[in-house]
Amino acid sequence: MHIALAPFRLKEGISEDALVKTSDDFEEQFVRKQEGILKRILVKDGNGGYADIVFFADAAAIDRVIEAEQSSEVCAAFFAIMDEDGTHSVYEMLKTYER
């Protein structure tokens, strides 16, 4: 399993409510249709920052999703509210500790 962490801030004038609505559209119209995405979590910190955390089955799934994002209008709408360059980090899961 691989995890992509994409931190971002919202563009000036974009509310958190607008973020959640746009994120919901992105989830329904794009993410749920992508093979290899296992889970997605939208988080925020206490300083106005947010992050999208996406769990992928493998590295190949990440490549497929990145390619599909290039021609998706709903992806473009989601990314358009972010004041970032789309930089993300990918981590390979070594071990999970659950209760």
N, C-alpha and C positions, 0 to 999 in steps of 0.2 A: 504494500500500500504506500502511496505517496500523498503528501499533503502540500497544497499550495497556499501560501499566506500572502495576501495582497492588501497591504495597508494603504489608506487613502484619507483625504480630507474632502469635504464637500466644497463645491464652488460657492462663491459669495452669493447669498440670497437663496440658496437651496435649503429647505427645512428638513429636519429629520423625518417628518411625516412623508415628504416627497421621496426621500431616500427609501423608506420602507415600501411605499407604493411601487416605486420603480424596481426595487429588488424583488417584490412579489411577482411583478410582470416578467422579469428576467427568469425567475425560478420556474414559473408556469409555462412560459412560451419557449424557453431555451434549455435550461438546466435539466429539467425532467425528461427531455428528449435525447439527452446525450448518454450514450453507452459508456460505462466506466466511471461515472460520477456516483459515489456512494453516499455522500452526505455533504451538506453545505451549511455553514454557520456565519451569520452576519453579527459582528460584535462592535462595541464602542469602548473607548477608554474615557477617562474623566477629563481629558484635555481637548475635546473636539475632534479626536481622531477615530477612525473606523477601520475595520479590516474585514475582508471576505476570506473565510477559511474553507477550503474545498478539499474533500477527501476523494482521492482517485484510486481505482483498482490497481493501476500500474502507470509507468512513465508513458507508455504508448497512448493511454487514454488522455493524458495531458496534451500531448501533441495533437491528437484528433480534435479535442475541444478548442485549442488555440486556433487551429485552422478553420473550424466551423464558425468561430467568433468573428472572423474577418468579413463574412458576408451576411451577418445577422443584424437586422435593424433594431431588435430589442436589446442586443448587446451594445450597439452604438448608443442607444438611449440611456442605458445604465451607466456606461462609461462616461457619457457626456456630462453627468452631474458631478463627476469627481474632479478634483483639482490635483491630479497626479498624472504621471506619465505611463501608468500601467505596469510599472515594475513590480515583480513579485518574486518571492523566494519559494523554492521547492525543497521539501524535506522527505527523506525516505524513512518510514516508520521502522524502528528497531524492535520496540517492545511496547505493549500496552499494559497498563496497570489499571484495573477496574475494581470497584467494590460491589 
